Amino acid sequence: MGIGLTLRINGKSYRTEVEPLTTLLEVLRDDLGLTGTKEGCGEGDCGACTVLVDGQAVNACLFPALEARGKEVVTIEGLARDGRLHPLQQAFVEKGAVQCGFCIPGMIMSAKALLDGNPSPSDDEIKLAIAGNLCRCTGYIKIIEAIRSVARSAC
Amino acid sequence: METSVVGTNVARLDAPDKVTGQASYVADLHLPGMVHAKLLLSKHAHARIKGLDITRAREYPGVVEIITWKDVPSDYYGELVFDQQLFAKDKVRFCGDVIALVAGETAKAAQEAVNLIALDYEPLPALLDTEDALKPDAQQIHEDYSSFRTIPPLAGMFEEVKALGIKNLAWQSEINKGEVDAGFAQADKILEERYSTDMGQAVPLEPRAVVAAPNPSGKVTIWTTTQVPFGIRSHTARALKLAMTKIRVIAPAVGGGFGSKCQIGFEPHLAAMALKVGRPVKLVLERAEDQATANPRHPARICIKSGVKKDGTLLARKIDIVLDTGHCSSLGPVAAGFSCFLSCGPYKIANLAVSSATVYTNKPSCSMVRAPTAPQITFAVESHTDNLARALNMDPLAFRLKNIVDERDYGPTNQVLRSVSLRDTLTQAAQKANWGSSPGPKRGVGLACGWWGTAMGQGSAATVVINEDGTVRLLTGAAEQGSGSAYGGLAQIVAEELQVPLTRISVLNADTDATPWDFGAVGSRTMFNAGHAVRMAAAEVKSKLLNMAAGMLEARVDDLVLSQGKVYVKGSPDKAVPYGMLCASAPSSQYLKYLRENWTDFALMVVAAIVLAGYARYGEVLSAGAIYVIVTQIYILAALIIRGVNVNLRFADSGIQPARLLVGSFVFMCLVGSGLLMLPAAITVGEWTRWHYDDSLFTATSATCVTGLVVKPTGSTFTPFGQAVILGLIQLGGLGIMMFGTVMAMMVGKML
């Protein structure tokens, strides 16, 4: 028997049923069809599933869905507003930071968590913020450039 | 070449979808009625299967279907050598061999059922190293090896490999050049070394996934994480004994490949399941499953021996490479060939004896990982090169500069090398690294060079379409694994060639039913091969646009300029015509062109109509039948004359020597004439029995040559038809067929 759960995701409420160990990633992808959040490893190594829970970047593949009860969840789908890309998304497009794109939703969410708390981070702070996000296409330099460009414009 | 789009920094077309999470990867697909699949993989590297019982698993709630070797064709399939079967039957050959596929209403139910499948293994000694596998007393990994077949072009070579009779040898390639022993005999110094490298995974961030959906006609659509959709179609067709028309393969956004997605995987398994259960099926590999069953880089053992002169000249090299191909050959023959040429290095070596073997072991199928075999071989060759320089007390840079290939040198297979910039590259790299000066404490500086073949494989094709509104559609078979080839570079080429903004171009790629054929996104070939195909297609479209615009703007093609999706005459950009308008007006100009080319037919039709109208008014003069026959005859005769003149013109253009044409046409006339004169209609009734072919041939020849000689009186022997034939022959012969043809062509032809 599932446990009833109401989640607040990208400003909307969703009602679903979960098992005690159902992860937030399973709820997002399988139950709610929010497939922008990716699963790369399922064990918290790659960061492709990064989402924000109350502003904190977490690996949704390790985060129990029940823990998100009463909290504000933001996924990659929640960034663009009225068809306009979020400045981070726009920067990733313009700086050529996107290759295969599989790590990008997680990468952008980690960057958002950073910039929301620290609008003008140093390069080292940027690197630390995305340390948990792997990009196999080895596009880190452009990813860092993209984040830096938004950070500066935010100053 | 001056370019306005190619070579500039542009945002790739798929980037907005990827940064918003809207790009659809295979694992993101959800279809109505979809079931979820899980694999039962072998836990032994080498074992006999003594029992397989799926009854308990089948009873598990939520299980839809379980398939094993019993449910699919048992034929061997594979990339090049057919040595793979869909499911293990008697034996598992590596830790990850597929034993069963379970479909359930949920992935959890399918996994529970997998755990309930009862298996009885009898473990066999596992061969985990090529040296062990090659021992004469080693166990044969593939009992059916002697009956294995290959794709047709490799059949002969494979028989040679089999004939070597070496236990567990999968493939062998060689390059031999010059006299290697003589080379070593002249050498001042010989260095022999042994290198070995280990397995490595490509690990794209996206684990492999497949969705297969059946449709009622027995066709199956497969969405898969692949670099080679057309290859997947072909291998799936072979494995399942299906026609390619029954399989559609689509590679949507692919989350990185790096070679690990250019081999056949679980597509046939999923297609078989989808066709069996009649519902879409989805398999997403867990990272651990993906690692176990992916195609890692070949572990290699490399023996390398080089002979050099005191001055540093490389004289001879002998290399023996053994690659661990794992449980199946996969693309091993390609790896063997690559490693052979790579091991010669970008060096001029006159005497070579290179061999590379791939050997079966009880390991995952080793295959293509980013520049297959290049890291292994280059590591060995360049370490060896440094050691050679050291042995000669030479600077490693100077030693390389002495031996590297230059423009128009011969490669190891005597291919003439073009666009070689290695000398410049090495020199500049050394300069930038301050070669020769100490890099400081805890730092080192090394130097290595290498080469790689590109533009490999078979072709690429492309379709470029201008939509009615002037936007452009590019259809390419090339998969997009992230490099940006399809959604960046290829689109840029279209934008450049047709001078349309990139934002007005859409790309559809990697769909075997919708896009033209492509060999695959492998070996850094997409921009080169697919790029050329796209450029050629766009150039063809451009030429059509220009021709249409030339008609519309009443200007010469050379005076037209393409810019921003419009065409205008040089100097008057204000009167530009958008592509959309050109395309919209295309059909009517085609009608006009058709009318211009075929006006005579229409004129005849008009005449026929007038005659028929006349009949309607004065019908009592001639019978309907007669009118009909007359009109038809006039029409056919006129049409024939026009066609005849056209043929005549074509003869004139055909390039046949005039003298031969003249003589040939006379002989032709005589033969045709003699035939006509043999017709009963040509001879009066009384003469029939006395008229023979020699008479006919004589008369016809005589008439054609206008000699006037006869064997029978013309007046009494021939009917009016016969006389007309003779008259025609005299006319045609007398006037001279060339003259006749030319004059007619001048008179009638120019008007056509």
Chai-1 contact restraints between the chains, C-beta under 6 A:
chainA,res_idxA,chainB,res_idxB,connection_type,confidence,min_distance_angstrom,max_distance_angstrom,comment,restraint_id
A,T35,B,D28,contact,1.0,0.0,6.0,A-B,restraint_1
A,G36,B,G21,contact,1.0,0.0,6.0,A-B,restraint_2
A,G40,B,L205,contact,1.0,0.0,6.0,A-B,restraint_3
A,C41,B,R287,contact,1.0,0.0,6.0,A-B,restraint_4
A,G42,B,R287,contact,1.0,0.0,6.0,A-B,restraint_5
A,A48,B,L205,contact,1.0,0.0,6.0,A-B,restraint_6
A,I76,B,G21,contact,1.0,0.0,6.0,A-B,restraint_7
A,E77,B,G21,contact,1.0,0.0,6.0,A-B,restraint_8
A,A80,B,T20,contact,1.0,0.0,6.0,A-B,restraint_9
A,Q89,B,V19,contact,1.0,0.0,6.0,A-B,restraint_10
A,F92,B,V19,contact,1.0,0.0,6.0,A-B,restraint_11
A,V93,B,A11,contact,1.0,0.0,6.0,A-B,restraint_12
A,V93,B,A15,contact,1.0,0.0,6.0,A-B,restraint_13
A,V93,B,P16,contact,1.0,0.0,6.0,A-B,restraint_14
A,V93,B,V19,contact,1.0,0.0,6.0,A-B,restraint_15
A,E94,B,A11,contact,1.0,0.0,6.0,A-B,restraint_16
A,V98,B,A15,contact,1.0,0.0,6.0,A-B,restraint_17
A,V98,B,K18,contact,1.0,0.0,6.0,A-B,restraint_18
A,Q99,B,G482,contact,1.0,0.0,6.0,A-B,restraint_19
A,C100,B,G255,contact,1.0,0.0,6.0,A-B,restraint_20
A,C100,B,G256,contact,1.0,0.0,6.0,A-B,restraint_21
A,C100,B,G482,contact,1.0,0.0,6.0,A-B,restraint_22
A,G101,B,K18,contact,1.0,0.0,6.0,A-B,restraint_23
A,G101,B,A23,contact,1.0,0.0,6.0,A-B,restraint_24
A,F102,B,L205,contact,1.0,0.0,6.0,A-B,restraint_25
A,F102,B,E206,contact,1.0,0.0,6.0,A-B,restraint_26
A,F102,B,G255,contact,1.0,0.0,6.0,A-B,restraint_27
A,C103,B,L205,contact,1.0,0.0,6.0,A-B,restraint_28
A,I104,B,K18,contact,1.0,0.0,6.0,A-B,restraint_29
A,I104,B,V19,contact,1.0,0.0,6.0,A-B,restraint_30
A,P105,B,G21,contact,1.0,0.0,6.0,A-B,restraint_31
A,R136,B,P204,contact,1.0,0.0,6.0,A-B,restraint_32
A,R136,B,L205,contact,1.0,0.0,6.0,A-B,restraint_33
A,R136,B,G256,contact,1.0,0.0,6.0,A-B,restraint_34
A,C137,B,G256,contact,1.0,0.0,6.0,A-B,restraint_35
A,C137,B,G482,contact,1.0,0.0,6.0,A-B,restraint_36
